[in-house]
């Protein structure tokens, strides 16, 4: 599970993510791969650490891209 992230994380980071995300969270990410990858691409464009966000803020990847943009844009203003 989570192998769809292999093009976005190096091998070591992917291993760490897989060790930390299990069960329903991993299942939900897998089921919503397209939306998750859109969010990852957006976050990468903002130069944010995808691995840490996947591990510590997994819920961010369950939102739609517009919600994520709003959250990140509000953080940029702080």
Order of alpha helices (4+ residues) and beta strands (2+ residues): alpha-alpha-alpha-alpha-alpha
